[in-house]
Structures are given as structure tokens and as C-alpha cells.
């Protein structure tokens, strides 16, 4: 068999498959916040498609022992039905001077398609789970206005430095330069407590320029802010 004939045959075979990879489920929230003392939070999973099995689990990026459990971890959800997931906190020791973050993964596993040449794919969604100790300075809602912004000129070009001096995680979205074409700096970035990040600028903007951005709040909504970033000087944002 010639290589060209083999490639054509494989291409034709792939075309005969149909792919079911669109998400059938939707979630009642995009994040969960456990204030210290809270033992349980809930999340509703809605199934807008056919019968599926939903598998859920908690992950972390550094904690050896997960202080959370989810129930039910595996459950069948009928077509056009919904299921309540309970996330339970065990009370294990976590840092008391800053927030901690975990990830809740929810994966839909479709039932057998019952058709030949159909590839069924499991679709996964992830949302953040925050643990918030009592007594932290400031508030999570005010954290975006406490970020410190600075323009830097480096050997690699102009860069934007952002420092998060707060004890809260802050998720920034749609950082754009006001009034500039091709103005996006980054789509989304989460800053952990105390973190300093440096982002490359896609164009030189001079020693001072207005930057607009959004920040995701506890309810999954977007709060809007603006900041006049200045070369060599620290600046803070204000709400729009």
C-alpha cells in the first residue's frame, strides 16, 4: 500500500466517526468559598442532555492531605435532571494568615451511544474552592484595589509587574491597554497571596498609560477596575 493511499484511507475512516464532546452539564456556581467555621457548601449540577454519570473529586496544588470530601463522588444524573453535590470540610489545619485554594473537578461520563463509529468523550469542568481564615486584614472584595502595579524597562523589553500584598487570591481577567489597538496584555491570571508576577507587554506604551481589567468576585461576577501604570513607580487601581 502506498503512503498516499494509506493517508487517504485513514482520513476517510476518521470522517466516519462522530464526536460527542460538548458539555451537557452546567453548574450553579464558578467557585466555592469556605469561611473558617463553615463545614459544608453545596453545588447543583444540572444535566441538559441525555443520561450521564457524574464523577467529582477535589485536588490541590501542594497540600499533601486534602481537608475536603465530596459526596456523592459518583452518581447517575438522568436527562433534564439535577443533582446536589455536598463539599465537606474536615477541619484539618490550614494556614491562618492567608487563603488556601483547591480545585473541584466535575466530569460527565456519557452513557453508551448505542451507535457504531461514535466516539464518546468525557468532558471535565473545574472550579476553585477557597478556604478563608478569620481575622485576615482587609476584604477579598477590596483586594484588587490593593494590588501594586509598575511598568518596568528590561533587556527583554517593557514589562508589567503586579504585586499582590494581600492575604487573598485575586483573579484578574481581560487586562487591556485603554485606547490602544491590539491592546490585550493577558486573558486571565490568578495571583496568590504575596505573589509578584511580571507580564511582557505586546507593545511599548511610554512611561505612563491607563490599564483596565476585571476581577472575579466571590459570586463569580466580574468587578471592573482601572489603573494608571507608571514606569518605575507603584500605582493602585480604583473601581469603574
Secondary structure by P-SEA (a helix, b strand, c coil): ccaaaaaaaaaaaaaacccccccccccccccccccccccbbbbbbbbcccbbbbbbbccccccccccccccccbbbbcccbbbbbbbbbccccccccbbbbbbbbbbbbbcccccccbbbbbbbbbbbbbbbbcccccccccccccbbbbbbbccccbbbbbbbcccbbbbbcccccccccccccccbbbbccbbbbbbbbccccccbbbbbbcccccccbbbbbccccccccccccccc
